[in-house]
Amino acid sequence: MTHPAAVLRAEVAYVSHHLHWGCADVLSLPHGERVAWVRQVAALLGEDARPGREP
């Protein structure tokens, strides 16, 4: 099973924006590690851990 492109883009944009990491750096992370970073950033910001979600 592949990760949907829209979700992948949202995860990369979210982590890149908040941690000031390059796209290639975020894409090089294994999926589970990338999701862990998304969750960690979301927790710090008090946000839902689903970047790209509908408001």
All heavy atoms as atom14 arrays in JSON, in Angstrom:
{
  "sequence": "MTHPAAVLRAEVAYVSHHLHWGCADVLSLPHGERVAWVRQVAALLGEDARPGREP",
  "atom14_mask": [
    [1, 1, 1, 1, 1, 1, 1, 1, 0, 0, 0, 0, 0, 0],
    [1, 1, 1, 1, 1, 1, 1, 0, 0, 0, 0, 0, 0, 0],
    [1, 1, 1, 1, 1, 1, 1, 1, 1, 1, 0, 0, 0, 0],
    [1, 1, 1, 1, 1, 1, 1, 0, 0, 0, 0, 0, 0, 0],
    [1, 1, 1, 1, 1, 0, 0, 0, 0, 0, 0, 0, 0, 0],
    [1, 1, 1, 1, 1, 0, 0, 0, 0, 0, 0, 0, 0, 0],
    [1, 1, 1, 1, 1, 1, 1, 0, 0, 0, 0, 0, 0, 0],
    [1, 1, 1, 1, 1, 1, 1, 1, 0, 0, 0, 0, 0, 0],
    [1, 1, 1, 1, 1, 1, 1, 1, 1, 1, 1, 0, 0, 0],
    [1, 1, 1, 1, 1, 0, 0, 0, 0, 0, 0, 0, 0, 0],
    [1, 1, 1, 1, 1, 1, 1, 1, 1, 0, 0, 0, 0, 0],
    [1, 1, 1, 1, 1, 1, 1, 0, 0, 0, 0, 0, 0, 0],
    [1, 1, 1, 1, 1, 0, 0, 0, 0, 0, 0, 0, 0, 0],
    [1, 1, 1, 1, 1, 1, 1, 1, 1, 1, 1, 1, 0, 0],
    [1, 1, 1, 1, 1, 1, 1, 0, 0, 0, 0, 0, 0, 0],
    [1, 1, 1, 1, 1, 1, 0, 0, 0, 0, 0, 0, 0, 0],
    [1, 1, 1, 1, 1, 1, 1, 1, 1, 1, 0, 0, 0, 0],
    [1, 1, 1, 1, 1, 1, 1, 1, 1, 1, 0, 0, 0, 0],
    [1, 1, 1, 1, 1, 1, 1, 1, 0, 0, 0, 0, 0, 0],
    [1, 1, 1, 1, 1, 1, 1, 1, 1, 1, 0, 0, 0, 0],
    [1, 1, 1, 1, 1, 1, 1, 1, 1, 1, 1, 1, 1, 1],
    [1, 1, 1, 1, 0, 0, 0, 0, 0, 0, 0, 0, 0, 0],
    [1, 1, 1, 1, 1, 1, 0, 0, 0, 0, 0, 0, 0, 0],
    [1, 1, 1, 1, 1, 0, 0, 0, 0, 0, 0, 0, 0, 0],
    [1, 1, 1, 1, 1, 1, 1, 1, 0, 0, 0, 0, 0, 0],
    [1, 1, 1, 1, 1, 1, 1, 0, 0, 0, 0, 0, 0, 0],
    [1, 1, 1, 1, 1, 1, 1, 1, 0, 0, 0, 0, 0, 0],
    [1, 1, 1, 1, 1, 1, 0, 0, 0, 0, 0, 0, 0, 0],
    [1, 1, 1, 1, 1, 1, 1, 1, 0, 0, 0, 0, 0, 0],
    [1, 1, 1, 1, 1, 1, 1, 0, 0, 0, 0, 0, 0, 0],
    [1, 1, 1, 1, 1, 1, 1, 1, 1, 1, 0, 0, 0, 0],
    [1, 1, 1, 1, 0, 0, 0, 0, 0, 0, 0, 0, 0, 0],
    [1, 1, 1, 1, 1, 1, 1, 1, 1, 0, 0, 0, 0, 0],
    [1, 1, 1, 1, 1, 1, 1, 1, 1, 1, 1, 0, 0, 0],
    [1, 1, 1, 1, 1, 1, 1, 0, 0, 0, 0, 0, 0, 0],
    [1, 1, 1, 1, 1, 0, 0, 0, 0, 0, 0, 0, 0, 0],
    [1, 1, 1, 1, 1, 1, 1, 1, 1, 1, 1, 1, 1, 1],
    [1, 1, 1, 1, 1, 1, 1, 0, 0, 0, 0, 0, 0, 0],
    [1, 1, 1, 1, 1, 1, 1, 1, 1, 1, 1, 0, 0, 0],
    [1, 1, 1, 1, 1, 1, 1, 1, 1, 0, 0, 0, 0, 0],
    [1, 1, 1, 1, 1, 1, 1, 0, 0, 0, 0, 0, 0, 0],
    [1, 1, 1, 1, 1, 0, 0, 0, 0, 0, 0, 0, 0, 0],
    [1, 1, 1, 1, 1, 0, 0, 0, 0, 0, 0, 0, 0, 0],
    [1, 1, 1, 1, 1, 1, 1, 1, 0, 0, 0, 0, 0, 0],
    [1, 1, 1, 1, 1, 1, 1, 1, 0, 0, 0, 0, 0, 0],
    [1, 1, 1, 1, 0, 0, 0, 0, 0, 0, 0, 0, 0, 0],
    [1, 1, 1, 1, 1, 1, 1, 1, 1, 0, 0, 0, 0, 0],
    [1, 1, 1, 1, 1, 1, 1, 1, 0, 0, 0, 0, 0, 0],
    [1, 1, 1, 1, 1, 0, 0, 0, 0, 0, 0, 0, 0, 0],
    [1, 1, 1, 1, 1, 1, 1, 1, 1, 1, 1, 0, 0, 0],
    [1, 1, 1, 1, 1, 1, 1, 0, 0, 0, 0, 0, 0, 0],
    [1, 1, 1, 1, 0, 0, 0, 0, 0, 0, 0, 0, 0, 0],
    [1, 1, 1, 1, 1, 1, 1, 1, 1, 1, 1, 0, 0, 0],
    [1, 1, 1, 1, 1, 1, 1, 1, 1, 0, 0, 0, 0, 0],
    [1, 1, 1, 1, 1, 1, 1, 0, 0, 0, 0, 0, 0, 0]
  ],
  "atom14_positions": [
    [[0.85, -1.18, 0.0], [0.0, 0.0, 0.0], [0.89, 1.24, 0.0], [1.86, 1.32, 0.74], [-0.9, -0.03, 1.23], [-1.76, 1.2, 1.35], [-2.86, 1.05, 2.79], [-4.07, 2.2, 2.29], [0.0, 0.0, 0.0], [0.0, 0.0, 0.0], [0.0, 0.0, 0.0], [0.0, 0.0, 0.0], [0.0, 0.0, 0.0], [0.0, 0.0, 0.0]],
    [[0.54, 2.2, -0.82], [1.31, 3.43, -0.87], [0.6, 4.53, -0.1], [-0.61, 4.47, 0.11], [1.53, 3.9, -2.33], [0.25, 4.13, -2.91], [2.29, 2.86, -3.14], [0.0, 0.0, 0.0], [0.0, 0.0, 0.0], [0.0, 0.0, 0.0], [0.0, 0.0, 0.0], [0.0, 0.0, 0.0], [0.0, 0.0, 0.0], [0.0, 0.0, 0.0]],
    [[1.37, 5.48, 0.32], [0.83, 6.62, 1.06], [0.24, 7.59, 0.04], [0.91, 7.94, -0.93], [1.97, 7.27, 1.84], [1.56, 8.03, 3.04], [0.74, 7.52, 4.01], [1.85, 9.29, 3.42], [0.56, 8.43, 4.95], [1.23, 9.5, 4.62], [0.0, 0.0, 0.0], [0.0, 0.0, 0.0], [0.0, 0.0, 0.0], [0.0, 0.0, 0.0]],
    [[-0.99, 8.06, 0.2], [-1.59, 8.99, -0.76], [-0.72, 10.24, -0.93], [-0.23, 10.8, 0.05], [-2.94, 9.34, -0.15], [-3.24, 8.23, 0.8], [-1.9, 7.75, 1.29], [0.0, 0.0, 0.0], [0.0, 0.0, 0.0], [0.0, 0.0, 0.0], [0.0, 0.0, 0.0], [0.0, 0.0, 0.0], [0.0, 0.0, 0.0], [0.0, 0.0, 0.0]],
    [[-0.56, 10.66, -2.18], [0.31, 11.79, -2.49], [-0.1, 13.06, -1.75], [0.76, 13.8, -1.26], [0.34, 12.03, -3.99], [0.0, 0.0, 0.0], [0.0, 0.0, 0.0], [0.0, 0.0, 0.0], [0.0, 0.0, 0.0], [0.0, 0.0, 0.0], [0.0, 0.0, 0.0], [0.0, 0.0, 0.0], [0.0, 0.0, 0.0], [0.0, 0.0, 0.0]],
    [[-1.39, 13.32, -1.64], [-1.85, 14.54, -0.97], [-1.48, 14.52, 0.52], [-1.09, 15.55, 1.08], [-3.35, 14.71, -1.13], [0.0, 0.0, 0.0], [0.0, 0.0, 0.0], [0.0, 0.0, 0.0], [0.0, 0.0, 0.0], [0.0, 0.0, 0.0], [0.0, 0.0, 0.0], [0.0, 0.0, 0.0], [0.0, 0.0, 0.0], [0.0, 0.0, 0.0]],
    [[-1.56, 13.36, 1.15], [-1.21, 13.24, 2.57], [0.3, 13.41, 2.73], [0.77, 14.1, 3.63], [-1.69, 11.9, 3.15], [-1.2, 11.72, 4.58], [-3.2, 11.81, 3.08], [0.0, 0.0, 0.0], [0.0, 0.0, 0.0], [0.0, 0.0, 0.0], [0.0, 0.0, 0.0], [0.0, 0.0, 0.0], [0.0, 0.0, 0.0], [0.0, 0.0, 0.0]],
    [[1.06, 12.8, 1.85], [2.52, 12.92, 1.9], [2.93, 14.39, 1.76], [3.76, 14.89, 2.52], [3.16, 12.07, 0.81], [4.68, 12.14, 0.71], [5.33, 11.68, 2.0], [5.15, 11.3, -0.46], [0.0, 0.0, 0.0], [0.0, 0.0, 0.0], [0.0, 0.0, 0.0], [0.0, 0.0, 0.0], [0.0, 0.0, 0.0], [0.0, 0.0, 0.0]],
    [[2.35, 15.09, 0.78], [2.67, 16.51, 0.6], [2.32, 17.32, 1.85], [3.08, 18.2, 2.27], [1.92, 17.08, -0.6], [2.57, 16.79, -1.93], [1.97, 17.62, -3.05], [0.55, 17.34, -3.24], [0.07, 16.35, -3.98], [0.9, 15.53, -4.6], [-1.22, 16.17, -4.11], [0.0, 0.0, 0.0], [0.0, 0.0, 0.0], [0.0, 0.0, 0.0]],
    [[1.18, 17.03, 2.45], [0.77, 17.76, 3.66], [1.74, 17.51, 4.8], [2.11, 18.44, 5.53], [-0.65, 17.36, 4.05], [0.0, 0.0, 0.0], [0.0, 0.0, 0.0], [0.0, 0.0, 0.0], [0.0, 0.0, 0.0], [0.0, 0.0, 0.0], [0.0, 0.0, 0.0], [0.0, 0.0, 0.0], [0.0, 0.0, 0.0], [0.0, 0.0, 0.0]],
    [[2.15, 16.25, 4.98], [3.11, 15.93, 6.04], [4.43, 16.64, 5.83], [5.01, 17.22, 6.75], [3.34, 14.42, 6.11], [2.18, 13.64, 6.64], [2.37, 12.15, 6.56], [3.4, 11.66, 6.05], [1.46, 11.44, 7.02], [0.0, 0.0, 0.0], [0.0, 0.0, 0.0], [0.0, 0.0, 0.0], [0.0, 0.0, 0.0], [0.0, 0.0, 0.0]],
    [[4.92, 16.6, 4.59], [6.2, 17.24, 4.27], [6.11, 18.74, 4.48], [7.0, 19.35, 5.09], [6.65, 16.9, 2.83], [7.84, 17.74, 2.4], [6.97, 15.41, 2.71], [0.0, 0.0, 0.0], [0.0, 0.0, 0.0], [0.0, 0.0, 0.0], [0.0, 0.0, 0.0], [0.0, 0.0, 0.0], [0.0, 0.0, 0.0], [0.0, 0.0, 0.0]],
    [[5.04, 19.35, 4.01], [4.88, 20.8, 4.17], [4.81, 21.19, 5.64], [5.42, 22.17, 6.07], [3.63, 21.27, 3.44], [0.0, 0.0, 0.0], [0.0, 0.0, 0.0], [0.0, 0.0, 0.0], [0.0, 0.0, 0.0], [0.0, 0.0, 0.0], [0.0, 0.0, 0.0], [0.0, 0.0, 0.0], [0.0, 0.0, 0.0], [0.0, 0.0, 0.0]],
    [[4.08, 20.41, 6.42], [3.89, 20.7, 7.84], [5.21, 20.62, 8.6], [5.58, 21.56, 9.32], [2.88, 19.69, 8.41], [2.43, 19.95, 9.82], [1.46, 20.9, 10.09], [2.96, 19.22, 10.87], [1.02, 21.11, 11.39], [2.52, 19.43, 12.17], [1.55, 20.38, 12.42], [1.12, 20.59, 13.7], [0.0, 0.0, 0.0], [0.0, 0.0, 0.0]],
    [[5.93, 19.52, 8.43], [7.2, 19.35, 9.14], [8.23, 20.36, 8.63], [8.94, 20.99, 9.42], [7.71, 17.9, 9.01], [9.12, 17.76, 9.59], [6.76, 16.94, 9.71], [0.0, 0.0, 0.0], [0.0, 0.0, 0.0], [0.0, 0.0, 0.0], [0.0, 0.0, 0.0], [0.0, 0.0, 0.0], [0.0, 0.0, 0.0], [0.0, 0.0, 0.0]],
    [[8.31, 20.54, 7.32], [9.26, 21.49, 6.74], [9.02, 22.9, 7.26], [9.95, 23.61, 7.63], [9.16, 21.5, 5.22], [9.55, 20.27, 4.68], [0.0, 0.0, 0.0], [0.0, 0.0, 0.0], [0.0, 0.0, 0.0], [0.0, 0.0, 0.0], [0.0, 0.0, 0.0], [0.0, 0.0, 0.0], [0.0, 0.0, 0.0], [0.0, 0.0, 0.0]],
    [[7.76, 23.29, 7.3], [7.41, 24.64, 7.74], [7.78, 24.87, 9.21], [8.42, 25.87, 9.54], [5.92, 24.89, 7.53], [5.44, 26.17, 8.11], [5.68, 27.39, 7.51], [4.77, 26.44, 9.26], [5.17, 28.35, 8.26], [4.61, 27.8, 9.33], [0.0, 0.0, 0.0], [0.0, 0.0, 0.0], [0.0, 0.0, 0.0], [0.0, 0.0, 0.0]],
    [[7.39, 23.97, 10.06], [7.58, 24.18, 11.49], [9.0, 23.91, 11.97], [9.44, 24.52, 12.94], [6.58, 23.34, 12.29], [5.18, 23.86, 12.17], [4.78, 25.05, 12.74], [4.11, 23.37, 11.52], [3.5, 25.26, 12.46], [3.07, 24.26, 11.72], [0.0, 0.0, 0.0], [0.0, 0.0, 0.0], [0.0, 0.0, 0.0], [0.0, 0.0, 0.0]],
    [[9.7, 22.99, 11.33], [11.05, 22.66, 11.77], [12.14, 23.24, 10.87], [13.32, 23.06, 11.14], [11.22, 21.14, 11.89], [10.29, 20.47, 12.9], [10.52, 18.96, 12.9], [10.48, 21.04, 14.29], [0.0, 0.0, 0.0], [0.0, 0.0, 0.0], [0.0, 0.0, 0.0], [0.0, 0.0, 0.0], [0.0, 0.0, 0.0], [0.0, 0.0, 0.0]],
    [[11.71, 23.89, 9.8], [12.65, 24.51, 8.85], [13.61, 23.48, 8.26], [14.81, 23.73, 8.13], [13.42, 25.67, 9.51], [12.52, 26.68, 10.12], [11.86, 27.63, 9.38], [12.12, 26.86, 11.41], [11.11, 28.37, 10.18], [11.25, 27.91, 11.42], [0.0, 0.0, 0.0], [0.0, 0.0, 0.0], [0.0, 0.0, 0.0], [0.0, 0.0, 0.0]],
    [[13.05, 22.32, 7.95], [13.81, 21.26, 7.29], [13.5, 21.3, 5.8], [12.4, 21.67, 5.39], [13.41, 19.89, 7.82], [13.79, 19.61, 9.23], [14.47, 20.42, 10.09], [13.51, 18.42, 9.96], [14.62, 19.81, 11.31], [14.04, 18.58, 11.25], [12.86, 17.24, 9.64], [13.95, 17.6, 12.23], [12.77, 16.26, 10.62], [13.31, 16.44, 11.89]],
    [[14.45, 20.88, 4.99], [14.23, 20.81, 3.56], [13.33, 19.65, 3.18], [13.2, 18.67, 3.92], [0.0, 0.0, 0.0], [0.0, 0.0, 0.0], [0.0, 0.0, 0.0], [0.0, 0.0, 0.0], [0.0, 0.0, 0.0], [0.0, 0.0, 0.0], [0.0, 0.0, 0.0], [0.0, 0.0, 0.0], [0.0, 0.0, 0.0], [0.0, 0.0, 0.0]],
    [[12.72, 19.77, 2.03], [11.82, 18.72, 1.52], [12.53, 17.37, 1.46], [11.98, 16.36, 1.88], [11.3, 19.14, 0.15], [10.18, 17.97, -0.62], [0.0, 0.0, 0.0], [0.0, 0.0, 0.0], [0.0, 0.0, 0.0], [0.0, 0.0, 0.0], [0.0, 0.0, 0.0], [0.0, 0.0, 0.0], [0.0, 0.0, 0.0], [0.0, 0.0, 0.0]],
    [[13.74, 17.36, 0.94], [14.48, 16.1, 0.8], [14.75, 15.47, 2.16], [14.7, 14.24, 2.3], [15.8, 16.34, 0.06], [0.0, 0.0, 0.0], [0.0, 0.0, 0.0], [0.0, 0.0, 0.0], [0.0, 0.0, 0.0], [0.0, 0.0, 0.0], [0.0, 0.0, 0.0], [0.0, 0.0, 0.0], [0.0, 0.0, 0.0], [0.0, 0.0, 0.0]],
    [[15.02, 16.3, 3.16], [15.26, 15.77, 4.51], [14.02, 15.08, 5.05], [14.1, 13.99, 5.63], [15.67, 16.89, 5.47], [17.0, 17.52, 5.11], [17.89, 16.78, 4.63], [17.14, 18.73, 5.28], [0.0, 0.0, 0.0], [0.0, 0.0, 0.0], [0.0, 0.0, 0.0], [0.0, 0.0, 0.0], [0.0, 0.0, 0.0], [0.0, 0.0, 0.0]],
    [[12.87, 15.7, 4.88], [11.62, 15.13, 5.39], [11.25, 13.88, 4.6], [10.85, 12.86, 5.17], [10.48, 16.16, 5.36], [9.18, 15.56, 5.88], [10.84, 17.4, 6.18], [0.0, 0.0, 0.0], [0.0, 0.0, 0.0], [0.0, 0.0, 0.0], [0.0, 0.0, 0.0], [0.0, 0.0, 0.0], [0.0, 0.0, 0.0], [0.0, 0.0, 0.0]],
    [[11.42, 13.93, 3.28], [11.09, 12.77, 2.45], [12.01, 11.59, 2.72], [11.62, 10.44, 2.5], [11.16, 13.14, 0.97], [9.98, 13.95, 0.44], [10.28, 14.43, -0.97], [8.7, 13.15, 0.48], [0.0, 0.0, 0.0], [0.0, 0.0, 0.0], [0.0, 0.0, 0.0], [0.0, 0.0, 0.0], [0.0, 0.0, 0.0], [0.0, 0.0, 0.0]],
    [[13.2, 11.85, 3.22], [14.14, 10.76, 3.48], [13.78, 9.98, 4.75], [14.29, 8.88, 4.97], [15.57, 11.28, 3.58], [15.75, 12.04, 4.76], [0.0, 0.0, 0.0], [0.0, 0.0, 0.0], [0.0, 0.0, 0.0], [0.0, 0.0, 0.0], [0.0, 0.0, 0.0], [0.0, 0.0, 0.0], [0.0, 0.0, 0.0], [0.0, 0.0, 0.0]],
    [[12.9, 10.54, 5.57], [12.48, 9.85, 6.79], [11.57, 8.67, 6.45], [10.71, 8.79, 5.57], [11.71, 10.8, 7.71], [12.46, 11.99, 8.27], [11.49, 12.95, 8.96], [13.54, 11.55, 9.24], [0.0, 0.0, 0.0], [0.0, 0.0, 0.0], [0.0, 0.0, 0.0], [0.0, 0.0, 0.0], [0.0, 0.0, 0.0], [0.0, 0.0, 0.0]],
    [[11.71, 7.56, 7.14], [10.74, 6.48, 6.98], [9.35, 7.0, 7.39], [9.25, 7.91, 8.22], [11.21, 5.39, 7.94], [12.63, 5.73, 8.27], [12.76, 7.21, 8.11], [0.0, 0.0, 0.0], [0.0, 0.0, 0.0], [0.0, 0.0, 0.0], [0.0, 0.0, 0.0], [0.0, 0.0, 0.0], [0.0, 0.0, 0.0], [0.0, 0.0, 0.0]],
    [[8.32, 6.42, 6.81], [6.96, 6.9, 7.07], [6.64, 7.03, 8.56], [6.14, 8.07, 9.01], [5.94, 5.97, 6.4], [4.53, 6.29, 6.77], [3.88, 7.42, 6.33], [3.65, 5.66, 7.58], [2.67, 7.46, 6.84], [2.5, 6.39, 7.6], [0.0, 0.0, 0.0], [0.0, 0.0, 0.0], [0.0, 0.0, 0.0], [0.0, 0.0, 0.0]],
    [[6.94, 6.02, 9.33], [6.64, 6.06, 10.76], [7.35, 7.19, 11.48], [6.79, 7.82, 12.38], [0.0, 0.0, 0.0], [0.0, 0.0, 0.0], [0.0, 0.0, 0.0], [0.0, 0.0, 0.0], [0.0, 0.0, 0.0], [0.0, 0.0, 0.0], [0.0, 0.0, 0.0], [0.0, 0.0, 0.0], [0.0, 0.0, 0.0], [0.0, 0.0, 0.0]],
    [[8.58, 7.44, 11.1], [9.36, 8.52, 11.71], [8.77, 9.88, 11.33], [8.66, 10.79, 12.16], [10.82, 8.42, 11.26], [11.73, 9.42, 11.91], [12.01, 9.15, 13.38], [11.74, 8.03, 13.87], [12.48, 10.07, 14.07], [0.0, 0.0, 0.0], [0.0, 0.0, 0.0], [0.0, 0.0, 0.0], [0.0, 0.0, 0.0], [0.0, 0.0, 0.0]],
    [[8.38, 10.02, 10.06], [7.77, 11.28, 9.61], [6.47, 11.55, 10.36], [6.22, 12.66, 10.83], [7.53, 11.23, 8.1], [7.11, 12.55, 7.5], [7.04, 12.51, 5.99], [6.15, 11.47, 5.51], [6.54, 10.35, 4.9], [7.82, 10.12, 4.68], [5.65, 9.46, 4.5], [0.0, 0.0, 0.0], [0.0, 0.0, 0.0], [0.0, 0.0, 0.0]],
    [[5.64, 10.52, 10.53], [4.39, 10.67, 11.26], [4.67, 11.03, 12.72], [3.97, 11.85, 13.31], [3.53, 9.39, 11.15], [2.35, 9.42, 12.09], [3.06, 9.2, 9.72], [0.0, 0.0, 0.0], [0.0, 0.0, 0.0], [0.0, 0.0, 0.0], [0.0, 0.0, 0.0], [0.0, 0.0, 0.0], [0.0, 0.0, 0.0], [0.0, 0.0, 0.0]],
    [[5.71, 10.44, 13.3], [6.06, 10.77, 14.69], [6.43, 12.25, 14.81], [6.04, 12.91, 15.79], [7.21, 9.89, 15.16], [0.0, 0.0, 0.0], [0.0, 0.0, 0.0], [0.0, 0.0, 0.0], [0.0, 0.0, 0.0], [0.0, 0.0, 0.0], [0.0, 0.0, 0.0], [0.0, 0.0, 0.0], [0.0, 0.0, 0.0], [0.0, 0.0, 0.0]],
    [[7.15, 12.78, 13.84], [7.49, 14.21, 13.87], [6.26, 15.08, 13.69], [6.12, 16.11, 14.36], [8.54, 14.55, 12.8], [9.93, 14.19, 13.23], [10.69, 13.15, 12.78], [10.71, 14.86, 14.2], [11.9, 13.14, 13.44], [11.94, 14.19, 14.3], [10.51, 15.98, 15.01], [12.95, 14.6, 15.17], [11.52, 16.38, 15.86], [12.72, 15.69, 15.94]],
    [[5.35, 14.68, 12.81], [4.09, 15.41, 12.64], [3.35, 15.46, 13.97], [2.89, 16.52, 14.41], [3.21, 14.78, 11.54], [1.8, 15.33, 11.57], [3.83, 14.98, 10.17], [0.0, 0.0, 0.0], [0.0, 0.0, 0.0], [0.0, 0.0, 0.0], [0.0, 0.0, 0.0], [0.0, 0.0, 0.0], [0.0, 0.0, 0.0], [0.0, 0.0, 0.0]],
    [[3.23, 14.33, 14.64], [2.52, 14.28, 15.92], [3.21, 15.11, 16.99], [2.55, 15.77, 17.79], [2.38, 12.83, 16.37], [1.41, 12.06, 15.52], [1.29, 10.63, 15.97], [0.31, 9.93, 15.14], [0.3, 8.64, 14.92], [1.2, 7.86, 15.5], [-0.61, 8.1, 14.15], [0.0, 0.0, 0.0], [0.0, 0.0, 0.0], [0.0, 0.0, 0.0]],
    [[4.52, 15.06, 17.02], [5.26, 15.82, 18.02], [5.07, 17.32, 17.83], [4.81, 18.06, 18.78], [6.75, 15.47, 17.97], [7.58, 16.14, 19.04], [7.17, 15.72, 20.44], [6.96, 14.55, 20.7], [7.05, 16.67, 21.35], [0.0, 0.0, 0.0], [0.0, 0.0, 0.0], [0.0, 0.0, 0.0], [0.0, 0.0, 0.0], [0.0, 0.0, 0.0]],
    [[5.2, 17.78, 16.59], [5.01, 19.21, 16.31], [3.57, 19.61, 16.65], [3.34, 20.64, 17.29], [5.34, 19.54, 14.84], [4.92, 20.95, 14.49], [6.83, 19.35, 14.58], [0.0, 0.0, 0.0], [0.0, 0.0, 0.0], [0.0, 0.0, 0.0], [0.0, 0.0, 0.0], [0.0, 0.0, 0.0], [0.0, 0.0, 0.0], [0.0, 0.0, 0.0]],
    [[2.61, 18.8, 16.25], [1.2, 19.1, 16.53], [0.96, 19.19, 18.03], [0.25, 20.09, 18.5], [0.31, 18.05, 15.9], [0.0, 0.0, 0.0], [0.0, 0.0, 0.0], [0.0, 0.0, 0.0], [0.0, 0.0, 0.0], [0.0, 0.0, 0.0], [0.0, 0.0, 0.0], [0.0, 0.0, 0.0], [0.0, 0.0, 0.0], [0.0, 0.0, 0.0]],
    [[1.55, 18.29, 18.8], [1.39, 18.31, 20.25], [1.96, 19.59, 20.85], [1.35, 20.2, 21.73], [2.04, 17.08, 20.87], [0.0, 0.0, 0.0], [0.0, 0.0, 0.0], [0.0, 0.0, 0.0], [0.0, 0.0, 0.0], [0.0, 0.0, 0.0], [0.0, 0.0, 0.0], [0.0, 0.0, 0.0], [0.0, 0.0, 0.0], [0.0, 0.0, 0.0]],
    [[3.11, 20.0, 20.37], [3.72, 21.23, 20.87], [2.87, 22.45, 20.56], [2.83, 23.41, 21.32], [5.12, 21.41, 20.27], [6.18, 20.44, 20.76], [7.43, 20.56, 19.91], [6.49, 20.67, 22.22], [0.0, 0.0, 0.0], [0.0, 0.0, 0.0], [0.0, 0.0, 0.0], [0.0, 0.0, 0.0], [0.0, 0.0, 0.0], [0.0, 0.0, 0.0]],
    [[2.18, 22.41, 19.42], [1.36, 23.53, 19.0], [-0.09, 23.42, 19.46], [-0.89, 24.32, 19.22], [1.39, 23.65, 17.47], [2.76, 23.92, 16.86], [2.69, 23.86, 15.34], [3.29, 25.28, 17.31], [0.0, 0.0, 0.0], [0.0, 0.0, 0.0], [0.0, 0.0, 0.0], [0.0, 0.0, 0.0], [0.0, 0.0, 0.0], [0.0, 0.0, 0.0]],
    [[-0.43, 22.31, 20.09], [-1.8, 22.1, 20.53], [-2.77, 21.91, 19.37], [-3.92, 22.32, 19.44], [0.0, 0.0, 0.0], [0.0, 0.0, 0.0], [0.0, 0.0, 0.0], [0.0, 0.0, 0.0], [0.0, 0.0, 0.0], [0.0, 0.0, 0.0], [0.0, 0.0, 0.0], [0.0, 0.0, 0.0], [0.0, 0.0, 0.0], [0.0, 0.0, 0.0]],
    [[-2.28, 21.31, 18.28], [-3.08, 21.1, 17.08], [-3.44, 19.64, 16.89], [-2.85, 18.75, 17.49], [-2.3, 21.57, 15.84], [-2.01, 23.05, 15.82], [-1.23, 23.44, 14.57], [-0.74, 22.56, 13.84], [-1.1, 24.65, 14.36], [0.0, 0.0, 0.0], [0.0, 0.0, 0.0], [0.0, 0.0, 0.0], [0.0, 0.0, 0.0], [0.0, 0.0, 0.0]],
    [[-4.38, 19.4, 15.99], [-4.72, 18.07, 15.53], [-3.53, 17.56, 14.71], [-2.94, 18.31, 13.94], [-5.97, 18.14, 14.67], [-6.52, 16.8, 14.27], [-5.86, 15.77, 14.52], [-7.61, 16.78, 13.69], [0.0, 0.0, 0.0], [0.0, 0.0, 0.0], [0.0, 0.0, 0.0], [0.0, 0.0, 0.0], [0.0, 0.0, 0.0], [0.0, 0.0, 0.0]],
    [[-3.16, 16.32, 14.87], [-1.97, 15.76, 14.19], [-2.29, 15.23, 12.8], [-1.76, 14.22, 12.38], [-1.35, 14.66, 15.04], [0.0, 0.0, 0.0], [0.0, 0.0, 0.0], [0.0, 0.0, 0.0], [0.0, 0.0, 0.0], [0.0, 0.0, 0.0], [0.0, 0.0, 0.0], [0.0, 0.0, 0.0], [0.0, 0.0, 0.0], [0.0, 0.0, 0.0]],
    [[-3.16, 15.91, 12.08], [-3.48, 15.5, 10.72], [-3.33, 16.7, 9.79], [-4.3, 17.37, 9.46], [-4.91, 14.95, 10.64], [-5.05, 13.62, 11.34], [-6.48, 13.14, 11.32], [-7.24, 14.02, 12.22], [-8.53, 14.31, 12.05], [-9.2, 13.83, 11.05], [-9.15, 15.1, 12.9], [0.0, 0.0, 0.0], [0.0, 0.0, 0.0], [0.0, 0.0, 0.0]],
    [[-2.09, 17.0, 9.35], [-1.92, 18.13, 8.44], [-2.71, 17.92, 7.17], [-2.86, 16.8, 6.69], [-0.42, 18.17, 8.17], [0.06, 16.82, 8.5], [-0.88, 16.28, 9.56], [0.0, 0.0, 0.0], [0.0, 0.0, 0.0], [0.0, 0.0, 0.0], [0.0, 0.0, 0.0], [0.0, 0.0, 0.0], [0.0, 0.0, 0.0], [0.0, 0.0, 0.0]],
    [[-3.22, 19.0, 6.62], [-3.99, 18.91, 5.39], [-5.45, 18.58, 5.61], [-6.2, 18.42, 4.69], [0.0, 0.0, 0.0], [0.0, 0.0, 0.0], [0.0, 0.0, 0.0], [0.0, 0.0, 0.0], [0.0, 0.0, 0.0], [0.0, 0.0, 0.0], [0.0, 0.0, 0.0], [0.0, 0.0, 0.0], [0.0, 0.0, 0.0], [0.0, 0.0, 0.0]],
    [[-5.87, 18.47, 6.88], [-7.25, 18.12, 7.19], [-8.17, 19.27, 6.78], [-7.77, 20.42, 6.7], [-7.41, 17.82, 8.67], [-7.2, 19.05, 9.54], [-6.99, 18.67, 10.99], [-6.8, 19.83, 11.81], [-5.68, 20.54, 11.9], [-4.63, 20.21, 11.2], [-5.6, 21.57, 12.69], [0.0, 0.0, 0.0], [0.0, 0.0, 0.0], [0.0, 0.0, 0.0]],
    [[-9.41, 18.94, 6.57], [-10.41, 19.96, 6.26], [-10.78, 20.7, 7.54], [-10.89, 20.07, 8.59], [-11.67, 19.29, 5.67], [-11.44, 18.67, 4.31], [-11.04, 19.66, 3.24], [-11.62, 20.76, 3.2], [-10.16, 19.34, 2.43], [0.0, 0.0, 0.0], [0.0, 0.0, 0.0], [0.0, 0.0, 0.0], [0.0, 0.0, 0.0], [0.0, 0.0, 0.0]],
    [[-10.96, 22.01, 7.48], [-11.34, 22.76, 8.7], [-12.71, 22.4, 9.19], [-13.53, 21.89, 8.53], [-11.28, 24.22, 8.25], [-11.1, 24.25, 6.78], [-10.82, 22.85, 6.32], [0.0, 0.0, 0.0], [0.0, 0.0, 0.0], [0.0, 0.0, 0.0], [0.0, 0.0, 0.0], [0.0, 0.0, 0.0], [0.0, 0.0, 0.0], [0.0, 0.0, 0.0]]
  ]
}
